[in-house]
Amino acid sequence: MKRLVLPRLYVILDAALLTVPETECAQKLAAAGVRLLQYRNKRASARELFESSKGLSSLLTPQDVIFVLNDRADVASAAGASGIHVGQEDLRAEAARSVIGTGKLLGVSTHNLDQIRDAAATSADYVAVGPVFSTSSKANPDPVIGIEFIRRVRALTDKPIVAIGGIRLERVVEVIQAGADSVAVISDILLARDPGQRARQYIELLGAAKDTAAV
């Protein structure tokens, strides 16, 4: 079975941080070369989330951008999203899989070794690990795991590892070199003066990091 290869940059559109409509921000990022976007909106009603997700799916899918919805497998399926990302308090991986089907992307957030082992044994397509660094994008973040933890968990699964939590441009190369396949970035891109330009900086650095890691 061919191993899934994720784009190196995984941008999370957190509605709590957006100052423009989500489709406007998503289009700027897609134009900058971002090929994997997750939409996270913890406060929206099911109807609002569906409408936003449908708009994002209609915008991004024709541009070959992978669009993942956070938390809600039912809404992701109805809106035509590329996949779903679930946390430890959301639907369990196999329950989410039963909703979205086999042809969609499924990611799981993990924060310790036991959770990573559990996720590795499911049909999840990738495992998110974090927070790697301290983060302000969550009200009650889990304990920081650090870069060494990425090196440790690399041996536990063949699934792609997405590093998340406090990722900033100046540290992105060492995260990839520690064994992460992809980095999930929120505030360092969304709160930048020019999110598209910031995303391009990440893509350029990550391209170089890929070459370095392959040596």
C-alpha positions, 0 to 999 in steps of 0.5 A, a space after each residue: 500500500 502506497 504511503 500517503 504523502 501530505 503537503 508539508 504545510 498544513 494551515 488551520 483556518 481558526 474562525 476565532 482568529 480570522 478578521 476577514 471572511 474564511 473564503 477570502 483568507 482561504 483564497 489568498 492562501 490557495 493562491 500562495 500555494 497552500 494545498 492543505 487547509 483545515 477549517 476550525 470553528 468551535 462556536 458556529 451552529 451546525 447550520 453556520 458550520 455547514 454553510 461555511 464549509 460548503 463555501 470553502 469546499 466549493 472554492 478549494 476543491 476545484 483548485 486541488 486544495 485538500 479541505 479538512 473540517 475540524 470535529 464534525 464528520 456529519 457536516 464534513 460529509 454533507 459539505 463535500 469536504 476532503 476529510 475530517 480531523 478529530 480530537 481526543 474529545 470528538 468522535 473516535 476515529 472509527 466512528 468518524 470513518 463510518 460517517 465519512 467513508 473510505 475515500 476521505 482523509 481522516 486525521 487524529 490529534 494526539 498528545 502522548 504516547 498512548 494516544 499515538 499508539 491508539 491512533 496508529 492502530 486505527 484507519 486514520 490517515 495521519 496523526 497530529 502530534 502536539 503541542 510541540 511548542 507553547 501555543 495561544 490558539 487554544 484556551 486550555 492547551 495540553 502540555 508542551 511535548 517538544 521536538 525530541 518527542 517528535 523524534 521518539 514517536 517517529 518510530 511508532 507509526 508509518 502514518 504521516 505525522 503532523 506537528 502542531 502547536 506554536 509552530 513558527 517560521 524560524 523553527 519549522 525546519 528543525 521540526 521537519 528534520 525531527 521526523 514530522 511529515 507536515 507542520 500545522 500552522 495557525 497564528 503565525 500565518 493567520 495573524 501575519 500582516 500578509 498571510 499569503 506572503 507568510 505562507 509562501 515563506 513557509 513553503 519555500 523553507 519547507 521545500 528546502 527542509 525536505 531536501 535536507 531531510 532526505 540527505 
